[in-house]
Amino acid sequence: MHFNVNRYIITGGSGSGKSSIIKELHTRGYSCRPEISRTIIKEQQSCGGNLLPWENMEGFADECFNRMYEQLNNKPEQLVFFDRGIPDIIAYLKSRNLPVRFDYAAYASYYNSNVFICPPWPEIFINDQQRPESFNQSKYIHQLLQEIYKDLNFKVTEVPKLSVRERAAFILSHIKPEK
């Protein structure tokens, strides 16, 4: 499998600091893609829709895939960081014992083979309207994400529990951008 060297995924369970790192990388001038799932949840909550992971996980997963796929259609000339990747959809479906579309795994090659995973961190974990999961659910998703990314031949690099600036610097020190 040939991986795309310029697209890096930052993943992890809910409340592990992914989005804060993405924001930090963006302030440093890097191209970043926000978490699609959170956007969909906000849209559905504002319009009274049911494409919410706790109401319709399969429909929600399909919508996440469609939007993530759109993000991937733009071939990056430069480094780009993604707040979650298509393999995350597999983990969330498996967490509910739901069927996984056979083609989801094929999109692993659209990203760099090195994925950065943020571990569960109780000191920064917060629930909100878009994140109703418990800390234990976040730990379970973290475990599934590790397994799925390894099964898809990614090198999983754990991001240490440091300040947001230090976590961003850690990630940048572990990448090799293609010019």
Secondary structure, 3 states (H helix, E strand, C coil): CCCCCCEEEEEECCCCCHHHHHHHHHHCCCEEECCHHHHHHHHHHHHCCCCCCCCCHHHHHHHHHHHHHHHHCCCCCCCEEEECCHHHHHHHHHHCCCCCCCCHHHHHHHCCCEEEEECCCCCCCCCECCECCCHHHHHHHHHHHHHHHHHCCCEEEECCCCCHHHHHHHHHHCCCCCC
